[in-house]
Amino acid sequence: MNIEAGIRFIFFLVIFGVTNYLMMLRRYENDIKKKKFLQYKKISRLYPKGSFIF
């Protein structure tokens, strides 16, 4: 394997790794938003409408 092919392969691995990381980060952020929303929804079920908690 010559030098040029090795550099292309390493470049491909870096690009693939960065895109994979960004996709996983986006999915993690979306999961956090969903969990927060569900938590608010569960807490709001505990209290009747119109009541204020201090």
All heavy atoms as atom14 arrays in JSON, in Angstrom:
{
  "sequence": "MNIEAGIRFIFFLVIFGVTNYLMMLRRYENDIKKKKFLQYKKISRLYPKGSFIF",
  "atom14_mask": [
    [1, 1, 1, 1, 1, 1, 1, 1, 0, 0, 0, 0, 0, 0],
    [1, 1, 1, 1, 1, 1, 1, 1, 0, 0, 0, 0, 0, 0],
    [1, 1, 1, 1, 1, 1, 1, 1, 0, 0, 0, 0, 0, 0],
    [1, 1, 1, 1, 1, 1, 1, 1, 1, 0, 0, 0, 0, 0],
    [1, 1, 1, 1, 1, 0, 0, 0, 0, 0, 0, 0, 0, 0],
    [1, 1, 1, 1, 0, 0, 0, 0, 0, 0, 0, 0, 0, 0],
    [1, 1, 1, 1, 1, 1, 1, 1, 0, 0, 0, 0, 0, 0],
    [1, 1, 1, 1, 1, 1, 1, 1, 1, 1, 1, 0, 0, 0],
    [1, 1, 1, 1, 1, 1, 1, 1, 1, 1, 1, 0, 0, 0],
    [1, 1, 1, 1, 1, 1, 1, 1, 0, 0, 0, 0, 0, 0],
    [1, 1, 1, 1, 1, 1, 1, 1, 1, 1, 1, 0, 0, 0],
    [1, 1, 1, 1, 1, 1, 1, 1, 1, 1, 1, 0, 0, 0],
    [1, 1, 1, 1, 1, 1, 1, 1, 0, 0, 0, 0, 0, 0],
    [1, 1, 1, 1, 1, 1, 1, 0, 0, 0, 0, 0, 0, 0],
    [1, 1, 1, 1, 1, 1, 1, 1, 0, 0, 0, 0, 0, 0],
    [1, 1, 1, 1, 1, 1, 1, 1, 1, 1, 1, 0, 0, 0],
    [1, 1, 1, 1, 0, 0, 0, 0, 0, 0, 0, 0, 0, 0],
    [1, 1, 1, 1, 1, 1, 1, 0, 0, 0, 0, 0, 0, 0],
    [1, 1, 1, 1, 1, 1, 1, 0, 0, 0, 0, 0, 0, 0],
    [1, 1, 1, 1, 1, 1, 1, 1, 0, 0, 0, 0, 0, 0],
    [1, 1, 1, 1, 1, 1, 1, 1, 1, 1, 1, 1, 0, 0],
    [1, 1, 1, 1, 1, 1, 1, 1, 0, 0, 0, 0, 0, 0],
    [1, 1, 1, 1, 1, 1, 1, 1, 0, 0, 0, 0, 0, 0],
    [1, 1, 1, 1, 1, 1, 1, 1, 0, 0, 0, 0, 0, 0],
    [1, 1, 1, 1, 1, 1, 1, 1, 0, 0, 0, 0, 0, 0],
    [1, 1, 1, 1, 1, 1, 1, 1, 1, 1, 1, 0, 0, 0],
    [1, 1, 1, 1, 1, 1, 1, 1, 1, 1, 1, 0, 0, 0],
    [1, 1, 1, 1, 1, 1, 1, 1, 1, 1, 1, 1, 0, 0],
    [1, 1, 1, 1, 1, 1, 1, 1, 1, 0, 0, 0, 0, 0],
    [1, 1, 1, 1, 1, 1, 1, 1, 0, 0, 0, 0, 0, 0],
    [1, 1, 1, 1, 1, 1, 1, 1, 0, 0, 0, 0, 0, 0],
    [1, 1, 1, 1, 1, 1, 1, 1, 0, 0, 0, 0, 0, 0],
    [1, 1, 1, 1, 1, 1, 1, 1, 1, 0, 0, 0, 0, 0],
    [1, 1, 1, 1, 1, 1, 1, 1, 1, 0, 0, 0, 0, 0],
    [1, 1, 1, 1, 1, 1, 1, 1, 1, 0, 0, 0, 0, 0],
    [1, 1, 1, 1, 1, 1, 1, 1, 1, 0, 0, 0, 0, 0],
    [1, 1, 1, 1, 1, 1, 1, 1, 1, 1, 1, 0, 0, 0],
    [1, 1, 1, 1, 1, 1, 1, 1, 0, 0, 0, 0, 0, 0],
    [1, 1, 1, 1, 1, 1, 1, 1, 1, 0, 0, 0, 0, 0],
    [1, 1, 1, 1, 1, 1, 1, 1, 1, 1, 1, 1, 0, 0],
    [1, 1, 1, 1, 1, 1, 1, 1, 1, 0, 0, 0, 0, 0],
    [1, 1, 1, 1, 1, 1, 1, 1, 1, 0, 0, 0, 0, 0],
    [1, 1, 1, 1, 1, 1, 1, 1, 0, 0, 0, 0, 0, 0],
    [1, 1, 1, 1, 1, 1, 0, 0, 0, 0, 0, 0, 0, 0],
    [1, 1, 1, 1, 1, 1, 1, 1, 1, 1, 1, 0, 0, 0],
    [1, 1, 1, 1, 1, 1, 1, 1, 0, 0, 0, 0, 0, 0],
    [1, 1, 1, 1, 1, 1, 1, 1, 1, 1, 1, 1, 0, 0],
    [1, 1, 1, 1, 1, 1, 1, 0, 0, 0, 0, 0, 0, 0],
    [1, 1, 1, 1, 1, 1, 1, 1, 1, 0, 0, 0, 0, 0],
    [1, 1, 1, 1, 0, 0, 0, 0, 0, 0, 0, 0, 0, 0],
    [1, 1, 1, 1, 1, 1, 0, 0, 0, 0, 0, 0, 0, 0],
    [1, 1, 1, 1, 1, 1, 1, 1, 1, 1, 1, 0, 0, 0],
    [1, 1, 1, 1, 1, 1, 1, 1, 0, 0, 0, 0, 0, 0],
    [1, 1, 1, 1, 1, 1, 1, 1, 1, 1, 1, 0, 0, 0]
  ],
  "atom14_positions": [
    [[0.85, -1.17, 0.0], [0.0, 0.0, 0.0], [0.9, 1.24, 0.0], [1.79, 1.37, 0.82], [-0.9, -0.02, 1.25], [-1.91, 1.07, 1.28], [-3.34, 0.69, 2.31], [-2.75, 1.15, 3.9], [0.0, 0.0, 0.0], [0.0, 0.0, 0.0], [0.0, 0.0, 0.0], [0.0, 0.0, 0.0], [0.0, 0.0, 0.0], [0.0, 0.0, 0.0]],
    [[0.64, 2.11, -0.9], [1.49, 3.3, -0.99], [1.02, 4.4, -0.03], [-0.02, 4.3, 0.61], [1.55, 3.81, -2.44], [0.18, 4.15, -2.97], [-0.77, 4.15, -2.22], [0.09, 4.45, -4.26], [0.0, 0.0, 0.0], [0.0, 0.0, 0.0], [0.0, 0.0, 0.0], [0.0, 0.0, 0.0], [0.0, 0.0, 0.0], [0.0, 0.0, 0.0]],
    [[1.78, 5.45, 0.06], [1.53, 6.54, 1.02], [0.21, 7.24, 0.72], [-0.57, 7.54, 1.63], [2.69, 7.56, 0.97], [4.02, 6.89, 1.28], [2.42, 8.72, 1.9], [4.29, 6.68, 2.73], [0.0, 0.0, 0.0], [0.0, 0.0, 0.0], [0.0, 0.0, 0.0], [0.0, 0.0, 0.0], [0.0, 0.0, 0.0], [0.0, 0.0, 0.0]],
    [[-0.06, 7.5, -0.55], [-1.28, 8.23, -0.92], [-2.53, 7.47, -0.5], [-3.49, 8.05, 0.04], [-1.3, 8.49, -2.42], [-2.5, 9.31, -2.88], [-2.55, 9.48, -4.39], [-1.57, 9.1, -5.05], [-3.57, 9.99, -4.87], [0.0, 0.0, 0.0], [0.0, 0.0, 0.0], [0.0, 0.0, 0.0], [0.0, 0.0, 0.0], [0.0, 0.0, 0.0]],
    [[-2.54, 6.17, -0.73], [-3.7, 5.37, -0.34], [-3.86, 5.35, 1.18], [-4.99, 5.4, 1.69], [-3.56, 3.95, -0.87], [0.0, 0.0, 0.0], [0.0, 0.0, 0.0], [0.0, 0.0, 0.0], [0.0, 0.0, 0.0], [0.0, 0.0, 0.0], [0.0, 0.0, 0.0], [0.0, 0.0, 0.0], [0.0, 0.0, 0.0], [0.0, 0.0, 0.0]],
    [[-2.77, 5.29, 1.9], [-2.83, 5.31, 3.35], [-3.39, 6.63, 3.88], [-4.2, 6.64, 4.81], [0.0, 0.0, 0.0], [0.0, 0.0, 0.0], [0.0, 0.0, 0.0], [0.0, 0.0, 0.0], [0.0, 0.0, 0.0], [0.0, 0.0, 0.0], [0.0, 0.0, 0.0], [0.0, 0.0, 0.0], [0.0, 0.0, 0.0], [0.0, 0.0, 0.0]],
    [[-2.96, 7.73, 3.29], [-3.46, 9.04, 3.71], [-4.94, 9.17, 3.4], [-5.72, 9.68, 4.22], [-2.64, 10.16, 3.05], [-1.23, 10.16, 3.62], [-3.3, 11.51, 3.25], [-0.27, 11.11, 2.94], [0.0, 0.0, 0.0], [0.0, 0.0, 0.0], [0.0, 0.0, 0.0], [0.0, 0.0, 0.0], [0.0, 0.0, 0.0], [0.0, 0.0, 0.0]],
    [[-5.37, 8.69, 2.24], [-6.8, 8.73, 1.89], [-7.63, 7.91, 2.87], [-8.73, 8.31, 3.27], [-7.03, 8.22, 0.48], [-6.68, 9.21, -0.58], [-7.08, 8.69, -1.93], [-6.74, 9.64, -2.98], [-7.1, 9.5, -4.23], [-7.8, 8.45, -4.6], [-6.77, 10.41, -5.13], [0.0, 0.0, 0.0], [0.0, 0.0, 0.0], [0.0, 0.0, 0.0]],
    [[-7.1, 6.73, 3.24], [-7.82, 5.87, 4.18], [-7.95, 6.54, 5.54], [-9.04, 6.52, 6.14], [-7.09, 4.53, 4.31], [-7.77, 3.55, 5.21], [-9.0, 3.02, 4.87], [-7.18, 3.19, 6.41], [-9.63, 2.12, 5.71], [-7.82, 2.3, 7.26], [-9.05, 1.76, 6.91], [0.0, 0.0, 0.0], [0.0, 0.0, 0.0], [0.0, 0.0, 0.0]],
    [[-6.89, 7.14, 6.03], [-6.94, 7.83, 7.32], [-7.9, 9.01, 7.24], [-8.69, 9.24, 8.17], [-5.53, 8.28, 7.74], [-4.69, 7.05, 8.1], [-5.59, 9.25, 8.91], [-3.25, 7.34, 8.35], [0.0, 0.0, 0.0], [0.0, 0.0, 0.0], [0.0, 0.0, 0.0], [0.0, 0.0, 0.0], [0.0, 0.0, 0.0], [0.0, 0.0, 0.0]],
    [[-7.88, 9.74, 6.15], [-8.8, 10.86, 5.95], [-10.24, 10.38, 5.96], [-11.12, 10.98, 6.6], [-8.47, 11.57, 4.64], [-9.32, 12.78, 4.36], [-9.14, 13.95, 5.1], [-10.29, 12.75, 3.39], [-9.93, 15.06, 4.85], [-11.08, 13.85, 3.13], [-10.9, 15.01, 3.87], [0.0, 0.0, 0.0], [0.0, 0.0, 0.0], [0.0, 0.0, 0.0]],
    [[-10.5, 9.25, 5.28], [-11.84, 8.67, 5.26], [-12.29, 8.28, 6.67], [-13.43, 8.55, 7.06], [-11.88, 7.44, 4.34], [-13.15, 6.66, 4.45], [-14.33, 7.13, 3.89], [-13.17, 5.45, 5.14], [-15.5, 6.41, 4.0], [-14.34, 4.72, 5.26], [-15.5, 5.2, 4.69], [0.0, 0.0, 0.0], [0.0, 0.0, 0.0], [0.0, 0.0, 0.0]],
    [[-11.4, 7.67, 7.43], [-11.75, 7.27, 8.8], [-12.07, 8.48, 9.67], [-13.0, 8.45, 10.48], [-10.61, 6.47, 9.42], [-10.43, 5.05, 8.91], [-9.25, 4.39, 9.62], [-11.68, 4.22, 9.12], [0.0, 0.0, 0.0], [0.0, 0.0, 0.0], [0.0, 0.0, 0.0], [0.0, 0.0, 0.0], [0.0, 0.0, 0.0], [0.0, 0.0, 0.0]],
    [[-11.31, 9.55, 9.51], [-11.55, 10.76, 10.3], [-12.9, 11.37, 9.94], [-13.7, 11.72, 10.82], [-10.4, 11.77, 10.11], [-10.77, 13.12, 10.69], [-9.12, 11.25, 10.75], [0.0, 0.0, 0.0], [0.0, 0.0, 0.0], [0.0, 0.0, 0.0], [0.0, 0.0, 0.0], [0.0, 0.0, 0.0], [0.0, 0.0, 0.0], [0.0, 0.0, 0.0]],
    [[-13.17, 11.49, 8.64], [-14.46, 12.07, 8.2], [-15.62, 11.2, 8.69], [-16.63, 11.71, 9.19], [-14.49, 12.21, 6.66], [-13.45, 13.23, 6.21], [-15.88, 12.6, 6.17], [-13.7, 14.64, 6.71], [0.0, 0.0, 0.0], [0.0, 0.0, 0.0], [0.0, 0.0, 0.0], [0.0, 0.0, 0.0], [0.0, 0.0, 0.0], [0.0, 0.0, 0.0]],
    [[-15.49, 9.89, 8.56], [-16.54, 8.98, 9.01], [-16.76, 9.09, 10.51], [-17.9, 9.13, 10.98], [-16.18, 7.53, 8.63], [-17.23, 6.54, 8.98], [-18.37, 6.43, 8.22], [-17.07, 5.71, 10.08], [-19.35, 5.51, 8.54], [-18.04, 4.79, 10.42], [-19.19, 4.69, 9.65], [0.0, 0.0, 0.0], [0.0, 0.0, 0.0], [0.0, 0.0, 0.0]],
    [[-15.69, 9.17, 11.27], [-15.8, 9.29, 12.72], [-16.45, 10.59, 13.15], [-17.28, 10.61, 14.06], [0.0, 0.0, 0.0], [0.0, 0.0, 0.0], [0.0, 0.0, 0.0], [0.0, 0.0, 0.0], [0.0, 0.0, 0.0], [0.0, 0.0, 0.0], [0.0, 0.0, 0.0], [0.0, 0.0, 0.0], [0.0, 0.0, 0.0], [0.0, 0.0, 0.0]],
    [[-16.11, 11.69, 12.49], [-16.69, 12.99, 12.84], [-18.19, 13.0, 12.53], [-18.99, 13.46, 13.35], [-15.95, 14.13, 12.11], [-16.72, 15.44, 12.22], [-14.55, 14.29, 12.66], [0.0, 0.0, 0.0], [0.0, 0.0, 0.0], [0.0, 0.0, 0.0], [0.0, 0.0, 0.0], [0.0, 0.0, 0.0], [0.0, 0.0, 0.0], [0.0, 0.0, 0.0]],
    [[-18.59, 12.49, 11.38], [-20.02, 12.48, 11.05], [-20.79, 11.57, 12.01], [-21.9, 11.92, 12.44], [-20.26, 12.02, 9.6], [-19.64, 10.76, 9.4], [-19.7, 13.03, 8.62], [0.0, 0.0, 0.0], [0.0, 0.0, 0.0], [0.0, 0.0, 0.0], [0.0, 0.0, 0.0], [0.0, 0.0, 0.0], [0.0, 0.0, 0.0], [0.0, 0.0, 0.0]],
    [[-20.21, 10.44, 12.37], [-20.86, 9.53, 13.3], [-21.03, 10.2, 14.66], [-22.09, 10.12, 15.3], [-20.04, 8.25, 13.43], [-20.8, 7.17, 14.16], [-22.01, 7.19, 14.22], [-20.06, 6.24, 14.73], [0.0, 0.0, 0.0], [0.0, 0.0, 0.0], [0.0, 0.0, 0.0], [0.0, 0.0, 0.0], [0.0, 0.0, 0.0], [0.0, 0.0, 0.0]],
    [[-20.0, 10.9, 15.12], [-20.06, 11.6, 16.4], [-21.14, 12.68, 16.39], [-21.9, 12.81, 17.34], [-18.69, 12.22, 16.72], [-18.7, 13.09, 17.95], [-18.74, 12.52, 19.21], [-18.7, 14.47, 17.84], [-18.76, 13.31, 20.35], [-18.73, 15.27, 18.96], [-18.75, 14.69, 20.21], [-18.78, 15.48, 21.32], [0.0, 0.0, 0.0], [0.0, 0.0, 0.0]],
    [[-21.21, 13.44, 15.29], [-22.21, 14.51, 15.22], [-23.63, 13.95, 15.21], [-24.53, 14.51, 15.84], [-21.96, 15.38, 13.99], [-20.7, 16.24, 14.04], [-20.51, 16.96, 12.72], [-20.76, 17.22, 15.19], [0.0, 0.0, 0.0], [0.0, 0.0, 0.0], [0.0, 0.0, 0.0], [0.0, 0.0, 0.0], [0.0, 0.0, 0.0], [0.0, 0.0, 0.0]],
    [[-23.84, 12.83, 14.51], [-25.17, 12.21, 14.5], [-25.54, 11.71, 15.89], [-26.68, 11.86, 16.34], [-25.23, 11.08, 13.48], [-25.24, 11.54, 12.05], [-25.58, 10.24, 10.85], [-24.26, 9.11, 11.14], [0.0, 0.0, 0.0], [0.0, 0.0, 0.0], [0.0, 0.0, 0.0], [0.0, 0.0, 0.0], [0.0, 0.0, 0.0], [0.0, 0.0, 0.0]],
    [[-24.58, 11.09, 16.59], [-24.87, 10.59, 17.93], [-25.13, 11.74, 18.89], [-26.01, 11.65, 19.76], [-23.7, 9.74, 18.44], [-23.6, 8.39, 17.78], [-22.15, 7.45, 18.24], [-22.13, 7.58, 19.99], [0.0, 0.0, 0.0], [0.0, 0.0, 0.0], [0.0, 0.0, 0.0], [0.0, 0.0, 0.0], [0.0, 0.0, 0.0], [0.0, 0.0, 0.0]],
    [[-24.41, 12.86, 18.74], [-24.62, 14.02, 19.6], [-26.01, 14.62, 19.39], [-26.7, 14.96, 20.35], [-23.54, 15.07, 19.31], [-23.54, 16.32, 20.19], [-23.23, 15.92, 21.63], [-22.51, 17.3, 19.69], [0.0, 0.0, 0.0], [0.0, 0.0, 0.0], [0.0, 0.0, 0.0], [0.0, 0.0, 0.0], [0.0, 0.0, 0.0], [0.0, 0.0, 0.0]],
    [[-26.44, 14.71, 18.14], [-27.77, 15.23, 17.84], [-28.85, 14.33, 18.44], [-29.83, 14.8, 19.02], [-27.95, 15.36, 16.34], [-29.28, 16.0, 15.97], [-29.39, 16.25, 14.5], [-28.44, 17.28, 14.12], [-28.06, 17.5, 12.87], [-28.53, 16.76, 11.9], [-27.19, 18.45, 12.6], [0.0, 0.0, 0.0], [0.0, 0.0, 0.0], [0.0, 0.0, 0.0]],
    [[-28.66, 13.02, 18.32], [-29.64, 12.1, 18.88], [-29.67, 12.2, 20.4], [-30.75, 12.17, 21.01], [-29.3, 10.67, 18.46], [-30.28, 9.67, 18.97], [-30.03, 8.29, 18.44], [-31.02, 7.39, 19.0], [-31.01, 6.1, 18.83], [-30.1, 5.54, 18.09], [-31.93, 5.36, 19.38], [0.0, 0.0, 0.0], [0.0, 0.0, 0.0], [0.0, 0.0, 0.0]],
    [[-28.53, 12.34, 21.02], [-28.47, 12.48, 22.48], [-29.19, 13.73, 22.93], [-29.95, 13.7, 23.9], [-27.01, 12.51, 22.92], [-26.8, 12.81, 24.38], [-27.08, 11.84, 25.35], [-26.34, 14.04, 24.79], [-26.9, 12.11, 26.69], [-26.17, 14.32, 26.13], [-26.44, 13.35, 27.08], [-26.25, 13.64, 28.39], [0.0, 0.0, 0.0], [0.0, 0.0, 0.0]],
    [[-28.99, 14.85, 22.22], [-29.67, 16.1, 22.58], [-31.18, 15.96, 22.43], [-31.94, 16.46, 23.26], [-29.14, 17.25, 21.73], [-27.73, 17.65, 22.09], [-27.13, 18.66, 21.13], [-27.73, 18.92, 20.07], [-26.06, 19.2, 21.46], [0.0, 0.0, 0.0], [0.0, 0.0, 0.0], [0.0, 0.0, 0.0], [0.0, 0.0, 0.0], [0.0, 0.0, 0.0]],
    [[-31.63, 15.29, 21.37], [-33.07, 15.08, 21.18], [-33.64, 14.2, 22.29], [-34.76, 14.44, 22.77], [-33.35, 14.46, 19.81], [-33.18, 15.45, 18.69], [-33.2, 16.65, 18.91], [-33.02, 14.95, 17.48], [0.0, 0.0, 0.0], [0.0, 0.0, 0.0], [0.0, 0.0, 0.0], [0.0, 0.0, 0.0], [0.0, 0.0, 0.0], [0.0, 0.0, 0.0]],
    [[-32.9, 13.17, 22.7], [-33.37, 12.31, 23.78], [-33.49, 13.09, 25.09], [-34.44, 12.89, 25.85], [-32.43, 11.12, 23.97], [-32.54, 10.1, 22.84], [-33.52, 10.17, 22.07], [-31.65, 9.23, 22.74], [0.0, 0.0, 0.0], [0.0, 0.0, 0.0], [0.0, 0.0, 0.0], [0.0, 0.0, 0.0], [0.0, 0.0, 0.0], [0.0, 0.0, 0.0]],
    [[-32.53, 13.98, 25.35], [-32.59, 14.79, 26.57], [-33.83, 15.69, 26.55], [-34.54, 15.82, 27.56], [-31.3, 15.63, 26.72], [-30.11, 14.73, 26.98], [-31.44, 16.67, 27.82], [-30.16, 13.97, 28.28], [0.0, 0.0, 0.0], [0.0, 0.0, 0.0], [0.0, 0.0, 0.0], [0.0, 0.0, 0.0], [0.0, 0.0, 0.0], [0.0, 0.0, 0.0]],
    [[-34.12, 16.3, 25.39], [-35.31, 17.14, 25.27], [-36.58, 16.35, 25.52], [-37.5, 16.8, 26.22], [-35.37, 17.79, 23.89], [-34.38, 18.9, 23.69], [-34.48, 19.47, 22.28], [-33.38, 20.46, 21.99], [-33.41, 20.94, 20.6], [0.0, 0.0, 0.0], [0.0, 0.0, 0.0], [0.0, 0.0, 0.0], [0.0, 0.0, 0.0], [0.0, 0.0, 0.0]],
    [[-36.66, 15.13, 24.96], [-37.84, 14.29, 25.15], [-38.01, 13.91, 26.62], [-39.13, 13.93, 27.15], [-37.74, 13.03, 24.3], [-37.96, 13.27, 22.83], [-37.81, 11.97, 22.05], [-37.88, 12.23, 20.56], [-37.66, 11.0, 19.78], [0.0, 0.0, 0.0], [0.0, 0.0, 0.0], [0.0, 0.0, 0.0], [0.0, 0.0, 0.0], [0.0, 0.0, 0.0]],
    [[-36.91, 13.55, 27.28], [-37.0, 13.16, 28.69], [-37.45, 14.33, 29.55], [-38.25, 14.17, 30.47], [-35.63, 12.66, 29.18], [-35.29, 11.27, 28.7], [-33.95, 10.81, 29.23], [-33.58, 9.46, 28.67], [-32.25, 9.02, 29.14], [0.0, 0.0, 0.0], [0.0, 0.0, 0.0], [0.0, 0.0, 0.0], [0.0, 0.0, 0.0], [0.0, 0.0, 0.0]],
    [[-36.95, 15.53, 29.25], [-37.34, 16.72, 30.0], [-38.83, 16.99, 29.82], [-39.55, 17.28, 30.78], [-36.54, 17.92, 29.51], [-35.94, 18.74, 30.59], [-35.17, 19.89, 30.01], [-33.93, 20.13, 30.83], [-33.19, 21.31, 30.44], [0.0, 0.0, 0.0], [0.0, 0.0, 0.0], [0.0, 0.0, 0.0], [0.0, 0.0, 0.0], [0.0, 0.0, 0.0]],
    [[-39.3, 16.9, 28.57], [-40.72, 17.14, 28.29], [-41.59, 16.12, 29.02], [-42.61, 16.49, 29.61], [-40.96, 17.08, 26.78], [-42.39, 17.27, 26.39], [-42.98, 18.51, 26.46], [-43.15, 16.18, 25.97], [-44.31, 18.69, 26.11], [-44.47, 16.35, 25.61], [-45.06, 17.6, 25.69], [0.0, 0.0, 0.0], [0.0, 0.0, 0.0], [0.0, 0.0, 0.0]],
    [[-41.2, 14.85, 28.98], [-41.99, 13.83, 29.66], [-41.98, 14.04, 31.17], [-42.98, 13.79, 31.84], [-41.46, 12.43, 29.32], [-41.73, 11.96, 27.89], [-41.06, 10.62, 27.64], [-43.22, 11.86, 27.64], [0.0, 0.0, 0.0], [0.0, 0.0, 0.0], [0.0, 0.0, 0.0], [0.0, 0.0, 0.0], [0.0, 0.0, 0.0], [0.0, 0.0, 0.0]],
    [[-40.85, 14.49, 31.71], [-40.77, 14.76, 33.13], [-41.72, 15.89, 33.52], [-42.44, 15.79, 34.52], [-39.34, 15.11, 33.52], [-39.12, 15.24, 35.0], [-37.68, 15.55, 35.34], [-36.92, 15.99, 34.49], [-37.3, 15.32, 36.58], [0.0, 0.0, 0.0], [0.0, 0.0, 0.0], [0.0, 0.0, 0.0], [0.0, 0.0, 0.0], [0.0, 0.0, 0.0]],
    [[-41.76, 16.97, 32.74], [-42.69, 18.06, 33.0], [-44.14, 17.57, 32.92], [-44.98, 17.97, 33.72], [-42.49, 19.21, 32.01], [-41.25, 20.03, 32.25], [-40.49, 20.5, 31.19], [-40.84, 20.36, 33.53], [-39.36, 21.26, 31.4], [-39.7, 21.11, 33.75], [-38.97, 21.56, 32.68], [-37.85, 22.31, 32.89], [0.0, 0.0, 0.0], [0.0, 0.0, 0.0]],
    [[-44.4, 16.71, 31.96], [-45.76, 16.2, 31.79], [-46.18, 15.36, 32.99], [-47.3, 15.47, 33.49], [-45.83, 15.39, 30.51], [-47.19, 15.3, 29.92], [-47.12, 14.83, 28.49], [-48.48, 15.03, 27.9], [-48.54, 14.86, 26.49], [0.0, 0.0, 0.0], [0.0, 0.0, 0.0], [0.0, 0.0, 0.0], [0.0, 0.0, 0.0], [0.0, 0.0, 0.0]],
    [[-45.27, 14.51, 33.47], [-45.59, 13.67, 34.63], [-45.78, 14.51, 35.88], [-46.67, 14.23, 36.69], [-44.47, 12.65, 34.86], [-44.45, 11.54, 33.85], [-43.32, 10.56, 34.11], [-43.26, 9.48, 33.07], [-42.14, 8.56, 33.31], [0.0, 0.0, 0.0], [0.0, 0.0, 0.0], [0.0, 0.0, 0.0], [0.0, 0.0, 0.0], [0.0, 0.0, 0.0]],
    [[-44.96, 15.55, 36.05], [-45.11, 16.41, 37.22], [-46.42, 17.19, 37.15], [-47.11, 17.37, 38.16], [-43.9, 17.36, 37.34], [-42.66, 16.58, 37.72], [-44.16, 18.46, 38.34], [-41.38, 17.38, 37.68], [0.0, 0.0, 0.0], [0.0, 0.0, 0.0], [0.0, 0.0, 0.0], [0.0, 0.0, 0.0], [0.0, 0.0, 0.0], [0.0, 0.0, 0.0]],
    [[-46.79, 17.64, 35.96], [-48.03, 18.42, 35.83], [-49.27, 17.58, 36.13], [-50.3, 18.13, 36.53], [-48.13, 19.02, 34.43], [-48.37, 18.02, 33.47], [0.0, 0.0, 0.0], [0.0, 0.0, 0.0], [0.0, 0.0, 0.0], [0.0, 0.0, 0.0], [0.0, 0.0, 0.0], [0.0, 0.0, 0.0], [0.0, 0.0, 0.0], [0.0, 0.0, 0.0]],
    [[-49.18, 16.27, 35.97], [-50.33, 15.41, 36.29], [-50.56, 15.32, 37.8], [-51.67, 15.01, 38.23], [-50.1, 14.0, 35.75], [-50.21, 13.9, 34.26], [-50.06, 12.47, 33.82], [-49.89, 12.4, 32.38], [-49.33, 11.39, 31.76], [-48.9, 10.34, 32.43], [-49.2, 11.4, 30.45], [0.0, 0.0, 0.0], [0.0, 0.0, 0.0], [0.0, 0.0, 0.0]],
    [[-49.52, 15.57, 38.58], [-49.65, 15.44, 40.03], [-50.48, 16.56, 40.64], [-51.07, 16.37, 41.7], [-48.26, 15.42, 40.68], [-47.36, 14.24, 40.32], [-45.99, 14.44, 40.93], [-47.97, 12.94, 40.82], [0.0, 0.0, 0.0], [0.0, 0.0, 0.0], [0.0, 0.0, 0.0], [0.0, 0.0, 0.0], [0.0, 0.0, 0.0], [0.0, 0.0, 0.0]],
    [[-50.48, 17.72, 40.01], [-51.15, 18.88, 40.58], [-52.36, 19.25, 39.74], [-52.33, 19.2, 38.52], [-50.18, 20.06, 40.63], [-48.93, 19.76, 41.42], [-47.73, 19.51, 40.77], [-48.97, 19.71, 42.81], [-46.59, 19.2, 41.5], [-47.84, 19.41, 43.53], [-46.65, 19.16, 42.88], [-45.54, 18.86, 43.6], [0.0, 0.0, 0.0], [0.0, 0.0, 0.0]],
    [[-53.46, 19.65, 40.4], [-54.65, 20.05, 39.64], [-54.41, 21.36, 38.9], [-53.55, 22.15, 39.26], [-55.72, 20.22, 40.72], [-54.98, 20.41, 41.99], [-53.67, 19.69, 41.84], [0.0, 0.0, 0.0], [0.0, 0.0, 0.0], [0.0, 0.0, 0.0], [0.0, 0.0, 0.0], [0.0, 0.0, 0.0], [0.0, 0.0, 0.0], [0.0, 0.0, 0.0]],
    [[-55.2, 21.57, 37.85], [-55.07, 22.81, 37.08], [-55.44, 24.01, 37.93], [-56.35, 23.95, 38.74], [-55.96, 22.78, 35.84], [-55.46, 21.89, 34.75], [-56.31, 22.04, 33.51], [-55.72, 21.22, 32.39], [-56.49, 21.33, 31.15], [0.0, 0.0, 0.0], [0.0, 0.0, 0.0], [0.0, 0.0, 0.0], [0.0, 0.0, 0.0], [0.0, 0.0, 0.0]],
    [[-54.71, 25.11, 37.73], [-55.01, 26.35, 38.44], [-54.3, 26.48, 39.76], [-54.35, 27.53, 40.37], [0.0, 0.0, 0.0], [0.0, 0.0, 0.0], [0.0, 0.0, 0.0], [0.0, 0.0, 0.0], [0.0, 0.0, 0.0], [0.0, 0.0, 0.0], [0.0, 0.0, 0.0], [0.0, 0.0, 0.0], [0.0, 0.0, 0.0], [0.0, 0.0, 0.0]],
    [[-53.65, 25.41, 40.25], [-52.94, 25.54, 41.52], [-51.53, 26.05, 41.26], [-50.94, 25.78, 40.21], [-52.89, 24.2, 42.24], [-52.16, 23.27, 41.51], [0.0, 0.0, 0.0], [0.0, 0.0, 0.0], [0.0, 0.0, 0.0], [0.0, 0.0, 0.0], [0.0, 0.0, 0.0], [0.0, 0.0, 0.0], [0.0, 0.0, 0.0], [0.0, 0.0, 0.0]],
    [[-51.01, 26.78, 42.23], [-49.68, 27.37, 42.09], [-48.8, 26.81, 43.19], [-49.18, 26.82, 44.37], [-49.78, 28.89, 42.2], [-49.07, 29.61, 41.1], [-48.97, 29.08, 39.84], [-48.5, 30.85, 41.33], [-48.33, 29.76, 38.82], [-47.86, 31.54, 40.34], [-47.77, 30.98, 39.08], [0.0, 0.0, 0.0], [0.0, 0.0, 0.0], [0.0, 0.0, 0.0]],
    [[-47.64, 26.32, 42.86], [-46.73, 25.76, 43.85], [-45.57, 26.73, 44.04], [-44.95, 27.16, 43.08], [-46.18, 24.39, 43.39], [-47.31, 23.46, 42.97], [-45.33, 23.77, 44.47], [-48.29, 23.14, 44.05], [0.0, 0.0, 0.0], [0.0, 0.0, 0.0], [0.0, 0.0, 0.0], [0.0, 0.0, 0.0], [0.0, 0.0, 0.0], [0.0, 0.0, 0.0]],
    [[-45.25, 27.06, 45.29], [-44.15, 27.98, 45.57], [-42.97, 27.22, 46.13], [-43.02, 26.29, 46.8], [-44.57, 29.07, 46.56], [-45.54, 30.03, 45.95], [-46.87, 29.97, 46.25], [-45.1, 31.0, 45.07], [-47.76, 30.87, 45.7], [-45.98, 31.91, 44.51], [-47.32, 31.84, 44.84], [0.0, 0.0, 0.0], [0.0, 0.0, 0.0], [0.0, 0.0, 0.0]]
  ]
}
